[in-house]
Structures are given as structure tokens and as C-alpha cells.
Amino acid sequence: MQFNHYGGEAARLAAALVNAAPAEDLAPLLRAHGIHRPPPTPRGVRELRAWAATSLAPCFAPSGGRPLDPEALAARCAHANAALEQAASLPRISLHDGTPHLHYGPEDQATVGHVKASTAAALAYVICSSSAHRLGRCARCGAAYVDTSRAGRRTYCTVRCANNDAVARHRGRP
């Protein structure tokens, strides 16, 4: 499955923010996901951590790599809609690099507002364009992930977690 740069990378940023350790410096994490704006202030970092915990984290839930039942889908959409509402972004077409593409706020928007708008829009994009079950939680460690696999049946955040779980199951057999 392929996402556009803004939707896909921002969705992976949303998962990374949800998974970020409390003491982790967010500036390198933001840069790694294409946010090349001034790093957030300490207050902005606190705001992003709260955003990740209250608005982004509920959009990720274990799905077992299967499509969601109607009730779970409605809940996932409600969480994404709440995030979109809180981000209060105004999409617009940008030509800053010569190619038309969407931005979810003005060019001079502060880093925190840009991250909120981009991550909320990206999660909505995944839910609408792919499937809500692609925003998952690892069956082993509980980390949030965006399933970009072709089949869309991932249940682990990484191959390492999948292997560790397989080894644990193997050792548990008589």
C-alpha cells in the first residue's frame, strides 16, 4: 500500500508521537518525519504529548489485521473526527516546491499547530482511503503502527516483535 508523502508520513508521525517515551526529545522525531520547522518550545512539547495521548492514541487500536466491525469502525471515525475538530485546520494547495500538493495550514503556522493539523488529516486519510484497521496496536508490545503492507493484515509493529512472539509461543509448547 502506498500513501502520499503528506498523508503517509504524517500518519507514521502520529504513531511515533503516540509511542514516544516521556523523556524523548521530540525535535529529532519531528525531523525524521519531515517536519522541518523550528523545534517546539517546552510548552509546545507538552502540548504535543497531550495531543498524542488524548487525540491520536484513541485512533490506534488492536485490529488483528482484519477489517473492523461496524461499531469499532464508528468509534475509530469518531476519534479521528474529534482530532480533526481540535486541529481546526484549513487545507490549501501549496506550490512551494513547484508541485501542487495539500498543506493543512498556512506556511507560517507554528510547529505545534502544523503537527496537529497534519497528523489529524493523515489519520482521516488512512481511515477513508485505505481502511481503519490499518491504524493498529502491536499484539506483543502495544505500540501504535500504521500498516502499510500490501495485504493489510499486520498484527505487530515490527518484524522483531513478530519474531519474539513466535519464539515465545514455540518455547511455550510441550
N, C-alpha and C positions, 0 to 999 in steps of 0.2 A: 504494500500500500504506500502510496506517495502522497505527501501533503505539500502544499505550497510553503515557501520559506516562512512566511509570517504565521500562518496557522500551525504548521507542524512544529517549528522551533519554539514558538510561544507556548504550545501545549506541553512540550517537553520541559520548558522553563517552569510551567505551572507544577508539574510533577517534581521537579528539582526543588522548588521552593517548599512544597509540602514535605519533602524528605530532608530538608536542610537541618543540620544539627543546631541546637540553640546558640552555640558559641561560634558557629561557622561565619566567616566573613562573606557577605553576600556579593561584594564587588566582583571577585573573580567568577563567581557563579553566573552573574548577570552578563559579564563579558563573554563567557563561554557560550552563552545562548543568544548572542547577537545584540545585546543592549550596550551600545557604545555612547552612552550619555554619562554625565558626571555621576560618580557613585552617590547613593543616597546618604543623607545625613544620619546620625544616630537615631533621630526621631523617625526618619523615613524607613530605616531598617526595622524599627519596632512596628511601624505601620505595615510594612510588607510581611513581617512574620505573622501579625494578627490577621492580615488578609489571607495568607496561605492557610492558616488554621481554621478560620471561620467561613471563608468563601470558596476557597479552592479545594480543600481536603474533602468536603462532602460530595464533590463531583466525582471522586475516585472511590470505587467500592469493588469488593471481590465479585467477579462475574464468572469465574471458572472458564473463561474463553468462550462462553455461549451467549447468544442474544438474551437480553433482559426480558423478564415478563412485563406485562403492561404496567403493573403497579410500580415496579422498580424503575422502569423507563420514565414514568411520570415523575417520580421522585428525583431522578437524575436531572431531568429537564427543569424541574422547579429550582434545584440548587444552581444550575447554570444560569437560569433567568434571574435569580437573586443576585448572582455575581455580576451579570451584565447591568442590572439596575444600579448596583452600588458603584460600578466603574463609571457609569454615565458617560460613555464615550460617544463620539460623533465621527463615524467613519468618513474618510475622504480619500480621494485618489491623489497620490503623490507621484511626482516625476523627478524627484531629487537625483536619481541615478540614470535618468533617461528612459526608463521603462515604467509604464503605468502600473501601479500596484496600490493596494489599500494600506492606509495607516489608520489607526484608531484614535487619533487625536492630533492636535496641531503640532507642527515641527518643534516649537519651543516649549512643549509640555514638559513639566518636571518628570524626573525619572520614575518616581513612585506612581504618578498618575498614568504614565505611559505603560509601565509594567502591569498595572491593574487592568487597564483597557485591553492591552494585547492578550493577556492570559485569559481573561473572561471571554473575549471574542474567539480565541483559539479553541477553548473547550466547547463553546457553542458550535464552532465549525466542525470539530470532530464528531460531536453528537449528531449533527444534521447531515454531514457529508459522508460519514463512514458508518459508525454505529456507536451507541452509548457504551456498549460493553468493552470498547477499546480503551476506555479510561478505567484501568483496573488497579487492584491491590495484589501484591505478591502473596501466593499461597503459603510461602515459607516465612518471610520476614515482615510482610505487611507494607512494604514500600509501595508508593504510588508509581505507576508507569503508564506510558501511552503505547499501546500495542500497534506497532507499525508493520507487523508481519503480514505476509501475503494472505494467509488463511484467516488471520484474526482470532486465533484460538490460544493465545498466550495465557499462562496462569502464573508465571514467575517474572520477576523484574529483570533478572539476568540469567545467563546460562549457568553461572556459578550457583545461584540459588536452586535452579532445577537439578543440577548435579548433586549438590549437597542433600537435597530432599530424596533423590533416588538412592544415594548411598545409605542414608538413614533408614529408608524403607527396606533396603536389601539386608542391612545388618540386623534389622528387627525380625527378620524371618527365622524360623527354626532351622 
